[in-house]
């Protein structure tokens, strides 16, 4: 099979799975974050396998298809933020891998938390009534921001696990 045709076919399958996860997130309400995270992980897989431009095109296509097909548009926005985070992290990983920085791992985690907080903190402050149904103040707001920091650590560890264990096993079946 021609190389471009194969990459397009694999990306098309992953795009379909990503959109199915978004739609299922609207149907199975108890697993919404899990399914949206799974949908966003496909963006990282495409970036690692086919490069950042194909990953950005994949992410944009997933967001557009999500807005067309998913019943809950707020979940598509959440997926878009998760996918954007993964694109930024993968770009930082590529840039740091080529740099001569001594402590790349610490710099990588700092970049991850900066990117996340640039997305998360404004959303918490600006969309309080949409997210929580009312205005939140004081220690509850501090707790929500702290919970987000723990949440991104879990999300990121799960993403690394998917890339290193699950995708590495499935890669041989799809990419050969």
N, C-alpha and C positions, 0 to 999 in steps of 0.2 A: 504494500500500500504506500502511496506517496506520503512523504513526511508531513506536508501541510494538511493533507486530507485526514491523516491519522490524528494530528493534534486537534483539528477542528471537530472530529468525531468524538474524541475523548472530552474536549471542552463542552461539547453539546450534551453529552451524557451527564457531566457534572453540573451543568447549568440546569438541566431537567431535575436532577436530584436536589439541587439547591432550592429551586422554586417549589418543589414538592414539600420540602422541609418547612419553607415559609408558610405555605398553605396549611399544612398540618398543624403548625403552631397556632393558627386561628381555630382549628377544629378541636385539637386536644389541648385545652387551656391549661391543664396541670403541667404540661411539658413544654410550654412556650419558649422559655429561655434556652432550654436544652436544644430544641429544634432550630431556633434561630442561630445559636452558636454553631451547631452542626452545619447549617447552611453557609455560614460565613467562613468556615474552615475550608470549604471548597475554593474560595478565593485564594487562600494561601497556597493550596496545592497547585492551582493553575499558575500562580506567580513563580513558584519554585520549579515547576516542570517546564514552563513555556516562556517565562520572562515577565517583566513588569508591565509591558504594553499589552500583552495578551491578558494578563491579570486585571488590568484596569478596564479593558473592554469587557471581560467576563463580569466584573463587578457591576459595571454600568448596565449591561444586558440583564443581569439578575435583578437589579433595582427596578428597571423599566418593566420587566415581566412580572415582578412582584406587584407593582402598582396596578397592572392590568388584571392579574389573576387572583391575588390574595384578597380575601374579604376584609381583613383588618389592616388598613393602610398604616396604622401606627407601628405595627410589627415590621412592616417593610422599612420604615424609617429607622427602627432599631437595628434591623439587619444591615442597613446602609452604614450606620455608625460602626457596627462591629466589623464589617468588611473594610471600611476605610481605615480603622485601627490596624487591621492585619496588613493592608497595603503599606501603611506607614512603617510598621514594624519590619516587614520584609525589606523595604527600601533601606531602612536604617541598618539592617543586618548586612545587606550587600555593601553599603558604603563603609561600615566599620570593618568588614572583612578585608577590604582593600586598603585600609588605613594602617599606619604604624603606631597607633595609640597603644600605650602599655597595658592599661586596664580596660580592655574592650568589653568585657562582661559587665562591669559596673556601669560603663557608659551606655551600654545597650539597655540595661534595666532603667537607668535614669531617663533615657529617651522614651522608653515604653510608658513610664508613669507620666511624663510630660504630655505625650500625645493623648493618653487616656484622659488626663485631667483637663486638657484643652477641650475635649468633647463632653466630658461628664459634668464638670462643675457648672459651666454655663447652662446646661440642660436642666440641672437640678434647680438652679436659681430662677431661670426664666420660664420653665414649664411646670412650676409647682402645682398649680391648680389642675393641670391636665394629668400629671403623674399621680398626685396624691388626693385630688378632689378638694383641696383647700390650701391656704398658705401655711407653710411650716416655718417655725422659728426656733431659735435657741439650740438646746442640746439635741433635740431630735434631728435638726438639720446637720449638726456636727456628726451625729451617729450615722446618718444616711451617707454622708461623704466618706466617713471611715469604712462603712460597709462596702462602698464602691471600691475602695482600695483593696480590700480583702477579695472582693468579687473579681477584680481584674487579675489578681494573682492566680486565683483558681482558674479563670478563663484561659489565661496565658499558659499555665501548666497543662491544662487539658489540650490546648492547641499543640503544644510541644509533644505531648504524648501521641496525639493523632498523627502528627507528621512523622515521628520516629518509629512508632510501633504499628499502627493500623495501616497508614498509607504505604509504608515500606513493604508490607506484606502484599497489599493489593496492587501495588505498582507493577509488579511483574506480570500480573494477569492482564492488565489493561494496556501497558506500554509495549509489550512484545509483539 
